Amino acid sequence: MCRCHGRRAGPVQLAARICAAACRPESSPWSAHVHGCGGSGVLGAAPAAFADKIDDAATKLSEASYPFLKEIDWTSNVYGSLPNANPVKVLAVINKALVMGASMDSAALKKGVLAHASAIGHVDSKGMIPLPDYTAINAAIGHMVASVPKNQVIDVFNAAGDVVRKEEVGAYMKSLVNSGDAEAAYKAFWEFKDVVAAAQR
């Protein structure tokens, strides 16, 4: 989702947050898909076609963003800490994430946990994970997010935005990688977001 706090805790969340901070418009990536307060939208209630589309979109996202992911120095201390972060705001992120997690479909949540655990077992000396693990994580996160109310996703995104400010972090982080790869990753992430959001309707 929006953020990871350790360099081995699933690079997809942090990569998405960095890319979003560096490239995104001011609005939340889910904001265009919110209608009122949102519905419960559990994954089990989503049509099977949407589940297939999430997996397909996860594959596309992973292949498009993997070059960007490989350019990141995952051994940097910046990924294991939150420099200058306000502890109260960090707590707010954790709280929103816990609320969202409690609403997730249990099977989707378990699959996500196992995907991350598998990836951690395959982390190399550079802190990087293999493409199949990265793809499995993206697919799992897509199903997890599709199983919760949209407003809870936005709550987490906005809370994380108070901790990781794009004007302070985004441009710097983008300068450390190939700009074209970062933008390609962001474009694929946006398309993935649309597929997941459609499954929540």
VOPAGU-2260 file (C-alpha; in pm, 1 decimal, decimal comma):
REM VOPAGU-2260
SITE   aa  ch    i         X         Y         Z
SITE  MET   A    0       0,0       0,0       0,0
SITE  CYS   A    1     142,7     337,1      90,5
SITE  ARG   A    2     443,9     278,6     301,6
SITE  CYS   A    3     672,0      19,5     451,8
SITE  HIS   A    4     889,0      85,2     754,8
SITE  GLY   A    5    1171,2    -161,0     693,4
SITE  ARG   A    6    1371,3    -242,0     389,0
SITE  ARG   A    7    1258,5    -605,2     401,9
SITE  ALA   A    8     892,2    -538,8     464,3
SITE  GLY   A    9     774,7    -555,1     104,4
SITE  PRO   A   10     929,4    -296,2    -127,1
SITE  VAL   A   11     612,1    -255,4    -329,0
SITE  GLN   A   12     449,8     -34,5     -65,6
SITE  LEU   A   13     746,5     198,1     -38,4
SITE  ALA   A   14     810,4     203,3    -411,0
SITE  ALA   A   15     449,7     296,4    -475,4
SITE  ARG   A   16     466,0     569,8    -213,4
SITE  ILE   A   17     791,9     711,6    -349,8
SITE  CYS   A   18     664,2     704,9    -704,8
SITE  ALA   A   19     334,7     858,8    -601,7
SITE  ALA   A   20     512,7    1128,7    -404,4
SITE  ALA   A   21     741,3    1210,1    -693,4
SITE  CYS   A   22     498,3    1191,5    -984,3
SITE  ARG   A   23     135,2    1200,2    -876,4
SITE  PRO   A   24    -119,4    1481,7    -899,6
SITE  GLU   A   25    -233,6    1635,0    -571,7
SITE  SER   A   26    -538,0    1411,0    -541,4
SITE  SER   A   27    -537,9    1066,8    -383,6
SITE  PRO   A   28    -512,9     785,6    -639,7
SITE  TRP   A   29    -841,6     646,8    -511,1
SITE  SER   A   30   -1024,6     979,4    -480,3
SITE  ALA   A   31   -1187,2     967,3    -822,5
SITE  HIS   A   32   -1348,5     636,2    -733,6
SITE  VAL   A   33   -1505,3     727,7    -399,4
SITE  HIS   A   34   -1882,6     758,6    -391,9
SITE  GLY   A   35   -2003,3     891,0     -59,4
SITE  CYS   A   36   -1842,5     694,2     221,0
SITE  GLY   A   37   -1789,5     377,3      19,8
SITE  GLY   A   38   -1923,9      29,8      73,9
SITE  SER   A   39   -1778,9    -269,5     247,5
SITE  GLY   A   40   -1687,2    -426,8     -87,4
SITE  VAL   A   41   -1542,4    -749,9      48,6
SITE  LEU   A   42   -1335,3    -949,4    -195,3
SITE  GLY   A   43   -1566,4   -1245,9    -167,8
SITE  ALA   A   44   -1847,4   -1033,7    -309,5
SITE  ALA   A   45   -1646,0    -914,5    -609,0
SITE  PRO   A   46   -1712,6   -1086,2    -944,0
SITE  ALA   A   47   -1460,9   -1354,1   -1037,8
SITE  ALA   A   48   -1368,5   -1152,0   -1345,9
SITE  PHE   A   49   -1242,3    -873,3   -1122,2
SITE  ALA   A   50   -1022,3   -1116,2    -929,7
SITE  ASP   A   51    -869,0   -1230,1   -1259,4
SITE  LYS   A   52    -822,2    -869,8   -1365,7
SITE  ILE   A   53    -643,1    -786,4   -1041,5
SITE  ASP   A   54    -397,1   -1070,6   -1096,1
SITE  ASP   A   55    -344,1    -968,0   -1458,1
SITE  ALA   A   56    -295,8    -604,7   -1360,0
SITE  ALA   A   57     -51,1    -707,7   -1087,2
SITE  THR   A   58     158,4    -891,0   -1344,9
SITE  LYS   A   59     158,2    -586,5   -1571,4
SITE  LEU   A   60     246,2    -353,6   -1282,9
SITE  SER   A   61     527,4    -578,7   -1165,8
SITE  GLU   A   62     687,7    -611,8   -1507,3
SITE  ALA   A   63     662,2    -238,3   -1574,4
SITE  SER   A   64     795,1    -126,4   -1235,8
SITE  TYR   A   65    1061,3    -390,1   -1168,5
SITE  PRO   A   66    1336,8    -192,6   -1349,4
SITE  PHE   A   67    1256,0     103,7   -1122,7
SITE  LEU   A   68    1257,0    -122,0    -817,3
SITE  LYS   A   69    1601,9    -259,3    -904,4
SITE  GLU   A   70    1747,7      91,9    -919,2
SITE  ILE   A   71    1658,2     166,7    -557,7
SITE  ASP   A   72    1929,3     121,7    -294,3
SITE  TRP   A   73    1731,8     -92,1     -50,1
SITE  THR   A   74    2030,8    -108,7     186,8
SITE  SER   A   75    2004,3     264,1     258,1
SITE  ASN   A   76    1911,6     354,8     614,1
SITE  VAL   A   77    1635,6     580,0     483,8
SITE  TYR   A   78    1412,9     274,2     431,9
SITE  GLY   A   79    1454,0     152,7     787,9
SITE  SER   A   80    1369,1     481,9     954,7
SITE  LEU   A   81    1147,0     786,3     925,8
SITE  PRO   A   82    1380,8    1088,5     946,4
SITE  ASN   A   83    1223,1    1394,9    1108,4
SITE  ALA   A   84     887,2    1219,2    1132,5
SITE  ASN   A   85     640,2    1335,5    1395,1
SITE  PRO   A   86     573,2    1033,1    1622,6
SITE  VAL   A   87     209,4    1133,3    1668,2
SITE  LYS   A   88     156,4    1143,0    1290,7
SITE  VAL   A   89     331,5     807,2    1253,2
SITE  LEU   A   90      93,5     666,6    1513,8
SITE  ALA   A   91    -197,7     801,4    1310,0
SITE  VAL   A   92     -73,1     608,5    1005,3
SITE  ILE   A   93     -45,6     290,7    1210,6
SITE  ASN   A   94    -395,2     342,6    1349,2
SITE  LYS   A   95    -552,5     390,1    1006,1
SITE  ALA   A   96    -363,7      87,2     872,7
SITE  LEU   A   97    -485,6    -127,6    1163,0
SITE  VAL   A   98    -845,4     -17,6    1105,9
SITE  MET   A   99    -815,8    -104,5     738,2
SITE  GLY   A  100    -649,0    -436,5     817,6
SITE  ALA   A  101    -931,4    -531,4    1051,7
SITE  SER   A  102   -1177,1    -484,0     763,5
SITE  MET   A  103    -986,3    -699,8     515,9
SITE  ASP   A  104   -1109,3   -1032,7     391,6
SITE  SER   A  105    -925,7   -1285,1     609,5
SITE  ALA   A  106    -826,9   -1512,5     321,2
SITE  ALA   A  107    -688,3   -1219,5     121,2
SITE  LEU   A  108    -500,9   -1093,9     426,4
SITE  LYS   A  109    -347,5   -1435,6     493,7
SITE  LYS   A  110    -236,7   -1465,5     132,2
SITE  GLY   A  111     -74,7   -1123,5     156,3
SITE  VAL   A  112     112,8   -1214,8     472,8
SITE  LEU   A  113     240,9   -1537,3     317,3
SITE  ALA   A  114     346,3   -1355,6      -1,8
SITE  HIS   A  115     552,9   -1111,4     202,3
SITE  ALA   A  116     699,9   -1391,0     415,8
SITE  SER   A  117     804,1   -1580,6     103,9
SITE  ALA   A  118     962,4   -1268,8     -44,3
SITE  ILE   A  119    1158,5   -1197,2     273,4
SITE  GLY   A  120    1305,6   -1545,2     245,7
SITE  HIS   A  121    1436,0   -1458,7    -100,3
SITE  VAL   A  122    1582,6   -1112,8     -31,1
SITE  ASP   A  123    1932,4   -1085,7    -177,6
SITE  SER   A  124    2234,7    -897,3     -44,7
SITE  LYS   A  125    2104,3    -576,5    -203,5
SITE  GLY   A  126    1768,3    -602,5     -30,5
SITE  MET   A  127    1597,0    -690,6    -358,6
SITE  ILE   A  128    1337,8    -961,9    -417,3
SITE  PRO   A  129    1276,7   -1176,6    -729,6
SITE  LEU   A  130    1013,9   -1068,8    -982,0
SITE  PRO   A  131     778,4   -1363,3    -903,2
SITE  ASP   A  132     770,8   -1265,0    -535,5
SITE  TYR   A  133     717,2    -900,6    -625,7
SITE  THR   A  134     429,1   -1000,8    -853,2
SITE  ALA   A  135     272,6   -1216,3    -581,4
SITE  ILE   A  136     294,5    -927,5    -334,5
SITE  ASN   A  137     132,5    -684,8    -576,9
SITE  ALA   A  138    -149,7    -928,2    -651,7
SITE  ALA   A  139    -204,8    -996,5    -282,8
SITE  ILE   A  140    -213,6    -626,8    -196,9
SITE  GLY   A  141    -459,9    -568,7    -479,0
SITE  HIS   A  142    -698,2    -829,1    -338,3
SITE  MET   A  143    -650,2    -699,6      16,0
SITE  VAL   A  144    -729,7    -342,8     -84,3
SITE  ALA   A  145   -1026,4    -456,4    -294,1
SITE  SER   A  146   -1174,4    -618,7      15,5
SITE  VAL   A  147   -1202,0    -300,0     223,6
SITE  PRO   A  148   -1413,8      16,2     204,3
SITE  LYS   A  149   -1258,9     276,9     -25,4
SITE  ASN   A  150   -1270,3     548,6     239,1
SITE  GLN   A  151   -1040,0     340,5     461,4
SITE  VAL   A  152    -782,7     317,5     181,8
SITE  ILE   A  153    -790,8     693,8     140,4
SITE  ASP   A  154    -758,9     741,5     517,0
SITE  VAL   A  155    -432,9     543,4     516,5
SITE  PHE   A  156    -302,9     722,4     207,1
SITE  ASN   A  157    -374,6    1066,0     352,0
SITE  ALA   A  158    -227,2     980,2     691,5
SITE  ALA   A  159      91,3     853,7     524,7
SITE  GLY   A  160     102,5    1174,2     322,1
SITE  ASP   A  161     135,6    1367,7     647,8
SITE  VAL   A  162     449,7    1168,3     728,7
SITE  VAL   A  163     612,5    1139,6     385,0
SITE  ARG   A  164     587,4    1479,8     218,5
SITE  LYS   A  165     642,6    1476,2    -153,7
SITE  GLU   A  166     801,3    1821,5    -157,3
SITE  GLU   A  167    1071,3    1696,3      81,4
SITE  VAL   A  168    1111,8    1337,4     -30,7
SITE  GLY   A  169     968,1    1279,3    -376,1
SITE  ALA   A  170    1201,9    1486,3    -590,9
SITE  TYR   A  171    1509,1    1363,5    -401,3
SITE  MET   A  172    1412,4     998,4    -427,8
SITE  LYS   A  173    1326,6    1031,7    -795,7
SITE  SER   A  174    1669,8    1184,4    -858,1
SITE  LEU   A  175    1832,8     860,4    -740,6
SITE  VAL   A  176    1674,8     645,9   -1012,5
SITE  ASN   A  177    1610,4     663,2   -1385,0
SITE  SER   A  178    1332,2     917,1   -1430,7
SITE  GLY   A  179    1176,8     724,4   -1718,7
SITE  ASP   A  180    1162,8     403,5   -1516,5
SITE  ALA   A  181    1003,1     586,1   -1223,2
SITE  GLU   A  182     738,0     738,5   -1447,4
SITE  ALA   A  183     669,1     404,1   -1616,4
SITE  ALA   A  184     625,0     246,1   -1274,1
SITE  TYR   A  185     387,7     520,7   -1169,4
SITE  LYS   A  186     179,6     486,5   -1486,5
SITE  ALA   A  187     148,2     111,7   -1430,7
SITE  PHE   A  188      61,6     169,9   -1064,8
SITE  TRP   A  189    -215,5     410,2   -1165,9
SITE  GLU   A  190    -362,0     152,8   -1404,0
SITE  PHE   A  191    -339,5    -112,8   -1132,0
SITE  LYS   A  192    -519,6     121,6    -894,3
SITE  ASP   A  193    -805,4     157,8   -1142,2
SITE  VAL   A  194    -850,9    -219,8   -1168,1
SITE  VAL   A  195    -850,7    -264,2    -790,2
SITE  ALA   A  196   -1089,6      28,3    -740,4
SITE  ALA   A  197   -1328,1    -119,8    -997,1
SITE  ALA   A  198   -1342,1    -441,6    -794,1
SITE  GLN   A  199   -1457,6    -240,8    -491,4
SITE  ARG   A  200   -1772,7    -111,3    -661,0
